[in-house]
Amino acid sequence: MRLLFLCPDMHRGGAERQWATVIPALARRGAEVRLVCLYDEGPLFHLVRAAGVAAECLGLRGPADVRGVRRVLAEAAGRPGAVVTRTVSPQPMGQAIARRAGAAHVFNEHTPLTADGELLAMRPRQRLLTRLVAPHVHRVIQVSERQAAPLVRLGYRRDRIVTVPNGVVAGDVGGSVDRGAMRASLRLDDGEFAVLCVANLRPEKGVDAFAEAVARARAGGATTLRGLVAGDGPERERLERLVSGLDGVELLGTRGDVPDLVAACDAVALLSEAEALPMSVLEAMALGRPVVTSDVGGAGDAVADGETGIVVPPGDTAAAASALAALASEPDRARTMGERGRLRQRERYDGEAMVDGYWRALEEVATR
């Protein structure tokens, strides 16, 4: 099975991390896989290449880069059986390559869903491109069943949509630093209950809601609670100003040791306004940490409310503060929730099961 994966870049988002797991795993199982980044590389590009996968960044300057687009279309000469695209911008080029090569076009849907069940808003041009390409896509692999209805409204055929949940491969998220040493480096006292938010600093990620919820819980008496945020993005300056006026919240910036941070903390929170199926939630579960999350996309399905964490309405800072305070006041209960979450991740969001799902979905159209 010959596969071409086409994407804008391989930075540190959840979709990119998921591809960095799936692509090398498919290659290890015998698929002939090639990764092409259109615009930029990103740290996970090098991780995929280090795994022995053929990977190239074409460095396009934009859709008007005629010479660059020609280089993209030349990928048809490799005769892939399936062209797999992610996000809107590669879709037209992926469709064109698939037609030239007589291949299947597969769209991997990671777009976050909002609280009203719609995909995160597109610009008019993006929506137009999607509607033009959608009816011709041979297979859509979505990560949450909740994505199906809005995808159909965009023009994708329901009978061509399959669900393969994100998963975590055993051993891929284990930390390498002693918990006590990491807590010391974060200036966490033994009695403090640390909650970590791992997110790109974009508006829909709800980092401001997390910071406000921590401060509100502390003001209400949860003085052992500490909030840490790992990530960077366009909202950084605004969030720095916000956090400077709040109690008990710290921005850590971009970190390459997230598993160690999770292991050092006592819980993980993600209060997004829009999500697909966040890898940070699944990785927290794999590491035995309870999760506080908003009920958007597949996040609310991944966390069993009251058993492996607490699910709150999106945008409800008071509910989030109450959930964080409850965990901080009962650390033993929080640890029990984390262990239940570990079992739930292994049963429902296993990495090998995810790779099996992608193999079946791709094989069905790539070898027709």
N, C-alpha and C positions, 0 to 999 in steps of 0.2 A: 504494500500500500504506500503510495507516494503522496505526501501531503505538503502543501505550502501554507504557512501561517503568515498573514499579512496584517500589520498593525501600525499605529503612529509611532510608538516608542515602547520601551520596557523600563519605565520608571517604577517607583515603589508602591503603586496603588494595589488594591486587592485583586483586580482583574489581571494585572501584570504578574502578581505573585502566583496566581492560579495558573497562568500560562507557563510560568517558569517551573511549575511542578508537572503539568500535563505533557508539555512538549518533550522534555528529556525522557519521561516515562514511556511515551509512545515509541520513541526511538529505541529504547532498551528492549521493547517488545517486538522489534523487528520492522517497524515502519521506517520508510525513508523520508525524513523530515527536514524541511528548510524553513527558517524564520527570516522574514524580511521586515525591517522597520523602515517606514517611509521618511520620517523627519529627524528622529534623534535616537540615540542608543539607550542610555539609562543603565543603571547598575545591574539590573536583572538580565539585560542583553548579554553581558559578559558572563553571567552565571550560566545561561543557556549554552553559550559557546563553549565554556569550560567543561560542560557535560558532554562535549563531542558532537553537538548539533551544528550543522552548517548554518551560519547566521551572518547577515549582511545588513548594514544601514545605508540607504541610498541618499540620505541627506537632501531630500526635496526642499525647495524654498517655499512651496505652496502649490495649489492646484494649477496655477498658471505656469509652472515650471515645465515647459514642453519637453525639454531634453530629459528631465527627471522622470516625467510620466512615461516617456518612451522606454526608459530603463526598466520601469515597473512592468510595462506590458511585455517586455522581452522575457519575463519570467515564464511566460507560456511555453517557451522553448524547452523548459525542463519537463514538460508533459506531466504535471501533477494530476493525480486522480481526483483530488479535492482541494479547493482553495478556501481556507478558513479565515474569515475577517472578524475584526472586533472594532466597535465604534463606527460612527457614520462615515467619516472621511475615506477609509479604505474600501467601502462597499462598491462604489462604481468601478474602481480599478480592479477589485477582486472579481466582479462580474465579468468585466472585459477579458481578464486573463482566463477565467473559466471557459468562456465561449471560444476563445482562440485555441485553447488546449483540449476542448471537448470534455471538460471536467465538470464536476459538481461544485456549486458555490454553497458554502456552509457559513452561516452567520452565528457567531457566539455572542449571545445577549447578556451583557453585564450591566446595562443601564439601570440606575437606581429607580425604585418606585416611591412615589410620594404617599402621604397618608390617605389620599382619595383614590389610590389604586392606579394612578397614571404614571407613565414614564416621566422622568425628570425632563422639564421643558426643553425643547429643541428650538434653535433659531429657524426662521422660515426656510432658509436655503437647505438646512439639514433635513427638515421635514419633507421638503420636496424631493430631495435625493433619495430619502428612505422610501417614499411612496413609489418612486419610479423603479427602484431595484427590488423591493419586497416581493412582488408577485413572482419573480423569476428565481428567487432563492430556493435551492433544492432541499435544504434542511436548516432549521433553526435549533440551536442547542441553548436553552435557557437554564438559568441556575435556580429559579424558583417558579413554582406553578402559578404564582400570582402574576407573573409577567405575561401569561398567555393572552388574556383578554385585551390589554392595550396593544400587544403585538398584532393581533388580528385586526384591530381597528386601524393600524398603520398599513395594512395590506398583505401581511404575511399569511400564508395558508395554514389553517389550524391543523390539518392533517400532516403537515410537515414540521410541526413543532414537537420537540421532545425535551423532557426535563432531566438534567443531570446535575444534582446538587454539588456545590463545591465540597471539597474534602481535604483532610489533613493526613499526610503520610506519616505513619508512626516513625519517630526518630528525627523527623525534619524540624521539629520545633523545640527540641530539648535545649535548655540553657547550659552554658559552660562555666559560669561564674557562681561561686558560693553565694547562697541567698544572703547570709549575714554580711558578707563583704559588699554585695551590691546595695543592701539597705544602708550600710554605713556610708557608701559613696553618695547616696541620695539624701543623707542626713535624716534618716528615718529612725526614730526611737523604737525600742521594743514594744511599747504600748500603743504605738500609732497604727491606725488601720488605713493603709494606703490603697487608693483606687486609681487605676491607670486608664487613660483614654488614648487609644492609638488611632490617629486619623490624619488625613491630609487636611490642612487648614483652609477649607472651603466653606462657603455659607451653609450648604446643606448638611454638613457633618455635625452641626449642633454643638461645637466645642464651647461656644458661649453659654449655651444652656447647661452644659456639664459644669463649667466654672461657677456659674450662678447657683446651681444646685448644691455644690460642695459648700460654698459660702453660706447658703441659706441653712443647710443642715448644721454647720458649725455654730451659726448664730442661734439655732434652736437647741443647742446643748451637746451636739456630737463633736466635742472638742478634740477627740482622738483622730478624727477623720482628716486625711490629707489627699489632695487631688493632684495628679501628675498627668501631663499631656505630652505624648511623643508624636512628633510630626511637624511638617512645615508646609507653607503654601501661601497663597495670595492674601489670606486673612491675618497673617502673622502680626503686622503692626497694630491693627485694630485690637486683636486679642491681647497683645502685650499691654496696651493701654487699659483694657478692661481688667486684666488680672492684677495690674499694679494697684487697683483700688479694692481688691477682694482679699479675703483672708483664707489662707490654707491651700492656694492653688499655684502651681508652678509649670511653666512651659519649658520642656526639655530640648525642643528643637528636633532635628532629624537624628535618629538613632539607628545604628546598625546592630544593636544588641537587644532588640525588642523581646525575644524569649527570656533573656535574663531579667529584663524589667518586669515582665509579667510574673516570673517566679518570685521576684522580690516583693511584689505587691500582694494584696490580700483579695482584690476583686478587680474586675475590668468593667468599664462603662462605655457605652456608645449610644448617644442620645440624638442620632441623626434625624433629620426631617425627611430623608429619602435614602433608601438602601436597596441593594439587590439581595445578595447573601454574603455578608461581610466576612472576609477571612479572619479579621482580628477577633471576631466573636468565636469562631470555630477553633482558632489557635488558643484562645483563653480557656475554652472548654477542654481542649486536649491537655492543657497544663494544669487542669484541676482547679480553675478559678471560677467562682460564681460571676454571673454577668448581669448587669443592669442595662436594659436596652429599650429603645422605643419600638412600638409595634408598627414597623414599616417594612415592606418587602418581605424577604425571607428571614429577617432578624427575629421577628416575633414568633416565627415557627421554630427556629433553631433552639430558642431558650424556652424551657418548660416553666411557665410562671409559677413561682412558689416552690419549685422543686430543684431547678438548676440555676435559678436566678430570679430576677423580677422584671416583668415587662410593664412598661408605663406608656400612657398615651403620648404621641409626639407633641413636643412643645409644652408639656405640662411640667414646669420646673418644680412646682410644689410636690407633685407625685415622685419625681426623681429624687428630690431632697429627702423625702420620707423614706424612699427605698434605700438610699445610701446610708441614712442614719440607722435604719433597721439592721443592716448588715454590720455596721460598725459597732452596734450595741450588742450583737450576738455573734462574735467571731467563730464560736464553735459551730453554730448553725450555718454560717457562711462557708466554713470548710466542708461541711457535709454536702451543701449544695454543689460545691466545686467538684467533689468526688462523683456525685450523680451526673454532673455535666460531662465529666471525663468518659463515663460509661455511655452516655447519650451520643457523644461525638463518635465513639468507636462503632456504635450500632448504626447510626444514621448518616454520618458525614466522614466516612473512612476514605482516605486518599486512594487506596487501591480500587475501591468500588467506583470512585469517580473516574479513574483512568479506564476501568472496564466499560463504563457508560460511554465515554468518548470513543473508545475503540469500536464499540458496536455501532454507534451512530455514524461514525465516519466510514467504517468498512462497508456499511450498507449502501452508501451513495458513491464511494470512491472506486468500488470494484464492480459497479453495475455494468 
